Amino acid sequence: MSQNQKHIVIRARAGTGKTATVIDFVNYVINPKYQPTYTPTEEQQAIHAHAPSGAKKIIYCAFNKAIAEEVQA
């Protein structure tokens, strides 16, 4: 992932923490001092390190109603 990329794609199997990673990423964008309640993996840390500050729009596509509702909460 380069600093110039505008999009992040997370590909992973079920139950690997994709939703938690996205929720934490959004929290980092909103508040760079945000600290998750768990220890992020190296992969999650790499994603957080690329969090843009001051994002005006975040688009999240969920293909599962339960996940969409979890992200909206």
ZIUR-V716850 format. One record per residue. N is the residue number from 1. RES is the residue in one small letter. PHI is phi in degrees with one decimal (* if undefined). NEAR is the number of other ideal C-beta (glycine too) atoms within 8 Angstrom. D_LAST is the distance of its C-alpha to the last C-alpha in whole Angstrom. Layout:
# ZIUR-V716850
n,res,phi,near,d_last
N,RES,PHI,NEAR,D_LAST
N,RES,PHI,NEAR,D_LAST
This chain:
# ZIUR-V716850
n,res,phi,near,d_last
1,m,*,6,28
2,s,-100.4,4,30
3,q,-64.0,4,29
4,n,-86.5,4,30
5,q,-71.2,8,28
6,k,-103.0,3,25
7,h,-125.7,4,23
8,i,-123.5,8,22
9,v,-116.1,4,22
10,i,-110.0,8,20
11,r,-115.0,3,23
12,a,-161.3,6,22
13,r,-74.5,4,23
14,a,-60.8,3,20
15,g,78.5,4,19
16,t,-95.5,6,20
17,g,102.5,9,17
18,k,-60.5,8,16
19,t,-63.5,9,12
20,a,-60.8,9,12
21,t,-63.5,12,15
22,v,-65.7,11,13
23,i,-60.7,9,10
24,d,-64.8,13,13
25,f,-59.4,12,15
26,v,-62.6,10,13
27,n,-63.0,10,13
28,y,-65.5,11,16
29,v,-64.5,10,17
30,i,-70.2,6,15
31,n,-139.8,6,17
32,p,-58.6,6,20
33,k,-90.7,4,21
34,y,-57.5,9,17
35,q,-122.9,4,18
36,p,-67.6,9,16
37,t,-83.0,3,17
38,y,-131.4,5,19
39,t,-86.4,4,22
40,p,-65.4,8,21
41,t,-71.3,7,23
42,e,-60.1,5,26
43,e,-65.2,7,24
44,q,-65.9,11,21
45,q,-61.0,9,23
46,a,-64.5,9,25
47,i,-67.1,13,22
48,h,-61.8,11,20
49,a,-63.3,6,24
50,h,-100.1,10,24
51,a,-66.0,10,21
52,p,-76.0,6,22
53,s,-94.3,6,22
54,g,74.5,4,21
55,a,-61.0,7,20
56,k,-92.4,3,19
57,k,-149.0,4,17
58,i,-127.2,6,15
59,i,-109.1,4,15
60,y,-127.6,7,13
61,c,-103.6,4,15
62,a,-117.5,8,14
63,f,-106.6,4,16
64,n,-149.2,6,15
65,k,-60.6,6,13
66,a,-63.2,6,11
67,i,-68.6,10,10
68,a,-58.5,9,9
69,e,-67.4,8,6
70,e,-64.6,8,5
71,v,-68.8,11,5
72,q,-72.0,5,4
73,a,-69.3,4,0
